[in-house]
Amino acid sequence: MASSTKHPMIYWAQRSENILLTIEVEDMNVTLLKVEGNKFHIQGSNKEGVKYDAELELYDDLKGSDIRRIPTARHVELIIPKEKEEWWPRLLKTTSKVQWIKVDFNKWVDEDEENEAQALPEGMNFDFGAGGGGNNFDFSSMMGGAGGQDFGDMELPEGADDGEEDEDDMPELADVEEKPTTSKA
């Protein structure tokens, strides 16, 4: 049986200074990783021997010599600096859709939110690391505690609603007999 080469699923995100690529091949043995100008090429195989190959012509040039690979066995994660710090309207030079390239929404930051994401107030840490769930966000810092803003023992003015229902004010429910329903067919 002849061995065929497949395109790996590639997820991408960007910052003004970097392109973030995730090649979704578990335990990929990378045999070629080349970035020159706006050309990106990766080849490799997984532990079952399935070969993967992807050659991309990117929107603009990258600094291939400064590529960083984040070590993980699940997939290949790359951070590649751009030649010019700017936002790209898309990953590829071509405007046509490529089925095996998708936006990585777990890492995506909009251009107008980039500075906000890098400079969050203390106690508001969105850590989208391994789990991608933002598990370090401190909701209590937003609300002053679990129950909302704490007003201490401040007394409410007469007639003000304190949020607690008074059972004495509830009217009694009338006893109602259920009548059998008849259906007309």
C-alpha positions in Angstrom: 0.0 0.0 0.0 1.4 3.4 -1.0 2.0 5.9 1.7 0.4 9.3 1.1 1.2 12.6 2.6 -1.5 14.6 4.4 -1.9 18.3 5.3 -1.8 18.8 9.0 -4.5 20.9 10.6 -3.0 24.3 11.4 -4.4 26.8 13.8 -3.2 30.3 13.8 -3.4 33.5 15.8 -1.4 36.7 15.8 -0.1 39.7 17.8 1.3 42.8 16.2 4.8 41.3 16.5 4.2 37.5 16.2 2.4 34.8 14.4 1.3 31.9 16.6 1.0 28.5 14.8 -0.2 25.2 16.2 0.2 22.1 14.0 -2.3 19.6 15.3 -0.4 16.3 14.9 0.0 14.3 18.1 3.6 13.2 18.7 4.8 14.7 15.5 8.4 14.0 14.6 9.4 17.2 12.7 11.9 16.4 9.9 11.8 19.9 8.3 10.9 23.3 9.7 11.8 26.1 7.4 10.8 29.8 7.5 12.3 32.1 4.9 10.7 35.5 4.1 7.0 34.8 3.6 7.5 31.0 3.0 6.7 28.5 5.7 7.4 24.8 5.3 6.9 21.9 7.8 7.3 18.2 7.3 7.1 15.3 9.6 5.3 12.1 10.7 3.4 10.8 13.7 4.2 7.6 15.6 2.0 5.6 13.3 4.1 6.6 10.3 1.6 9.0 8.7 3.5 11.7 6.8 2.5 15.3 7.0 3.6 18.2 4.8 2.5 21.9 4.6 3.9 24.7 2.5 2.4 28.1 3.0 2.9 31.5 1.3 2.2 33.9 4.2 0.7 37.4 4.0 4.1 39.0 4.8 7.7 38.2 5.8 8.7 36.6 9.1 12.0 36.4 11.0 12.6 32.7 10.5 15.9 32.7 12.4 14.0 33.8 15.6 11.4 31.1 15.6 10.5 29.6 19.0 9.0 26.2 19.5 7.0 25.5 22.6 7.8 21.9 23.8 4.7 19.7 23.9 4.0 16.1 22.9 0.4 16.8 21.9 1.2 19.1 18.9 3.8 21.5 17.5 3.4 25.1 18.8 5.4 27.9 17.1 5.9 31.6 17.8 7.4 33.3 14.8 8.3 37.0 14.9 7.0 39.2 12.0 9.5 41.3 10.0 7.3 44.4 10.6 5.2 44.8 13.7 1.7 45.1 12.2 -1.6 43.3 12.1 -2.2 41.1 9.1 -5.7 40.9 7.6 -5.2 37.1 7.1 -2.5 34.5 7.4 -2.0 33.7 3.8 -1.1 35.8 0.8 -4.0 34.3 -1.1 -7.6 35.2 -0.2 -8.9 31.7 -1.0 -10.1 29.5 1.8 -7.8 26.6 2.9 -9.8 23.8 4.6 -6.9 22.7 6.9 -6.1 26.2 8.3 -8.3 27.6 11.0 -8.2 30.6 13.4 -7.0 29.6 16.9 -9.7 31.3 19.0 -8.1 30.1 22.3 -5.1 32.4 21.5 -6.7 35.1 19.4 -6.6 38.7 20.6 -8.2 41.5 18.5 -6.0 44.3 17.4 -7.8 46.9 19.5 -7.6 44.6 22.6 -3.9 43.7 22.3 -2.7 46.3 24.8 -5.5 45.6 27.2 -4.6 41.8 27.2 -1.0 42.6 28.1 -1.8 45.1 30.9 -4.7 43.7 33.0 -5.3 45.2 36.4 -4.0 43.3 39.4 -6.3 40.4 40.3 -7.6 40.0 36.8 -5.3 37.4 35.3 -6.7 35.7 32.2 -4.4 32.7 32.0 -5.2 30.8 28.8 -2.3 28.5 29.2 -2.6 24.7 29.1 -6.4 24.4 29.7 -7.3 27.5 27.8 -10.1 28.2 30.2 -9.0 31.4 31.9 -9.1 29.7 35.3 -7.2 32.4 37.1 -9.8 35.1 36.7 -10.8 36.6 40.1 -14.5 37.4 39.9 -14.5 38.5 43.5 -12.3 41.5 42.5 -15.1 42.7 40.3 -17.9 42.4 42.8 -16.2 43.1 46.1 -16.9 39.5 47.2 -19.3 36.7 46.3 -22.5 38.6 47.3 -21.8 41.8 45.4 -20.7 45.1 47.0 -20.5 45.0 50.8 -22.3 47.8 52.5 -21.5 46.5 56.0 -24.3 47.1 58.6 -25.8 50.0 56.8 -29.5 50.4 57.6 -32.0 50.7 54.7 -34.5 53.5 54.6 -38.1 52.5 55.6 -39.9 50.8 52.7 -36.6 49.9 50.8 -36.3 46.4 49.4 -33.5 44.4 51.1 -33.7 41.6 48.6 -35.2 39.2 51.1 -38.8 38.2 50.6 -41.1 38.5 53.5 -43.3 35.3 53.7 -46.0 37.2 55.6 -46.7 39.4 52.7 -47.4 36.5 50.3 -51.2 35.9 49.7 -52.6 32.5 50.3 -53.1 30.3 47.3 -56.7 29.3 46.7 -57.6 25.7 46.7 -58.7 24.8 43.2 -60.2 21.5 42.1 -58.8 20.1 38.9 -61.5 19.3 36.4 -60.9 16.4 34.1 -60.0 17.5 30.6 -61.9 16.2 27.6 -60.4 16.0 24.2 -62.4 16.4 21.1 -61.1 14.4 18.3 
